[in-house]
Amino acid sequence: MSKTRQEIGPYDYIEHFKRNTALLVSMDKNGKLNVMALDWKSIEDLEGIPVIRAQVAYSRYTYKLLTEGVNEFTVNIPSDKIYHAVDIAGSYSGRNTDKIKEAGLEIIPGNKTKVSTIKDSDLSYECQIVHSCKSEMSSHHYFYGKILIAYASNNILK
Ligand SMILES: Cc1cc2nc3c(=O)[nH]c(=O)nc-3n(C[C@H](O)[C@H](O)[C@H](O)COP(=O)(O)O)c2cc1C
C-alpha cells in the first residue's frame, strides 16, 4: 500500500465522494486502461454489500469495456493536483485517445482488482461488478461494483 494513503471503510468520507466528480477507470481484455469523468454515482448498501453504483451511457467506450472487458472498475475522486484530468476524461473518448497519458496521470496497481487506481486521488475504490441493469429513467446503464477496498489520501484524513 502506498504511504500517501490509507485504507478506509467503504462508507467513510461519503459526503466528499458525493460532492465531487469522479474518474472511473476501466480496462480492456488486453489490460489497457481507460478513464472517464463520472458525476452520476452513489455509494449504496446492496443487500448488505457496499457497492458503488455508476451510471454510464451506452455511447461511452467505458460501457463497452465494462461489459466486454474486465469485470472490475475503480472510482477515484481527484485532488486539486490532478483535477485537470476531469476535463480530458470527460471530453475525449478512449476509443481514440489514451486519456491517462494525455492527462499525465500516474497509476497505482490494484490490490484487489486488475484495474489500477489513480495516484493523487483524495479517495479511491477498487470494485468488482456484481450486478448491472438498464436505467428506466435515462439512457444510461447502472453498474453496481462491490467495494473490495477503499482508500483516502493522507491529505483528507483527519
Ligand atoms: C463533469 C462530467 C461528468 C460526467 N459524468 C458522466 C456520467 O456520470 N455518466 C456518463 O455516462 N458520462 C458522464 N460524462 C461524460 C463522459 O465522461 C464522456 O462522454 C467521456 O468522453 C466518455 O469517455 P469514454 O468514451 O472513453 O468512455 C461526464 C462528463 C463530464 C465532463
Ligand as a Chemical Component Dictionary entry (heavy atoms), coordinates in Angstrom:
data_LIG
# 
_chem_comp.id                   LIG 
_chem_comp.type                 NON-POLYMER 
_chem_comp.pdbx_formal_charge   0 
_chem_comp.three_letter_code    LIG 
# 
loop_
_chem_comp_atom.comp_id 
_chem_comp_atom.atom_id 
_chem_comp_atom.alt_atom_id 
_chem_comp_atom.type_symbol 
_chem_comp_atom.charge 
_chem_comp_atom.model_Cartn_x 
_chem_comp_atom.model_Cartn_y 
_chem_comp_atom.model_Cartn_z 
_chem_comp_atom.pdbx_ordinal 
LIG C1  C1  C 0 -18.043 16.593 -15.262 1  
LIG C2  C2  C 0 -18.500 15.434 -16.132 2  
LIG C3  C3  C 0 -19.272 14.420 -15.602 3  
LIG C4  C4  C 0 -19.716 13.346 -16.391 4  
LIG N1  N1  N 0 -20.488 12.351 -15.837 5  
LIG C5  C5  C 0 -20.903 11.305 -16.605 6  
LIG C6  C6  C 0 -21.677 10.244 -16.035 7  
LIG O1  O1  O 0 -21.997 10.224 -14.847 8  
LIG N2  N2  N 0 -22.057 9.222  -16.854 9  
LIG C7  C7  C 0 -21.729 9.195  -18.194 10 
LIG O2  O2  O 0 -22.103 8.240  -18.889 11 
LIG N3  N3  N 0 -20.990 10.187 -18.740 12 
LIG C8  C8  C 0 -20.557 11.224 -17.991 13 
LIG N4  N4  N 0 -19.795 12.219 -18.535 14 
LIG C9  C9  C 0 -19.401 12.135 -19.950 15 
LIG C10 C10 C 0 -18.208 11.180 -20.182 16 
LIG O3  O3  O 0 -17.213 11.342 -19.194 17 
LIG C11 C11 C 0 -17.622 11.474 -21.587 18 
LIG O4  O4  O 0 -18.611 11.235 -22.566 19 
LIG C12 C12 C 0 -16.354 10.699 -21.880 20 
LIG O5  O5  O 0 -15.732 11.297 -23.011 21 
LIG C13 C13 C 0 -16.588 9.226  -22.129 22 
LIG O6  O6  O 0 -15.351 8.620  -22.358 23 
LIG P1  P1  P 0 -15.175 7.160  -22.986 24 
LIG O7  O7  O 0 -15.794 7.170  -24.367 25 
LIG O8  O8  O 0 -13.688 6.949  -23.023 26 
LIG O9  O9  O 0 -15.866 6.209  -22.070 27 
LIG C14 C14 C 0 -19.359 13.297 -17.769 28 
LIG C15 C15 C 0 -18.567 14.329 -18.315 29 
LIG C16 C16 C 0 -18.145 15.390 -17.512 30 
LIG C17 C17 C 0 -17.291 16.471 -18.118 31 
# 
loop_
_chem_comp_bond.comp_id 
_chem_comp_bond.atom_id_1 
_chem_comp_bond.atom_id_2 
_chem_comp_bond.value_order 
_chem_comp_bond.pdbx_ordinal 
LIG C1  C2  SING 1  
LIG C2  C3  SING 2  
LIG C2  C16 DOUB 3  
LIG C3  C4  DOUB 4  
LIG C4  N1  SING 5  
LIG C4  C14 SING 6  
LIG N1  C5  DOUB 7  
LIG C5  C6  SING 8  
LIG C5  C8  SING 9  
LIG C6  O1  DOUB 10 
LIG C6  N2  SING 11 
LIG N2  C7  SING 12 
LIG C7  O2  DOUB 13 
LIG C7  N3  SING 14 
LIG N3  C8  DOUB 15 
LIG C8  N4  SING 16 
LIG N4  C9  SING 17 
LIG N4  C14 SING 18 
LIG C9  C10 SING 19 
LIG C10 O3  SING 20 
LIG C10 C11 SING 21 
LIG C11 O4  SING 22 
LIG C11 C12 SING 23 
LIG C12 O5  SING 24 
LIG C12 C13 SING 25 
LIG C13 O6  SING 26 
LIG O6  P1  SING 27 
LIG P1  O7  DOUB 28 
LIG P1  O8  SING 29 
LIG P1  O9  SING 30 
LIG C14 C15 DOUB 31 
LIG C15 C16 SING 32 
LIG C16 C17 SING 33 
# 
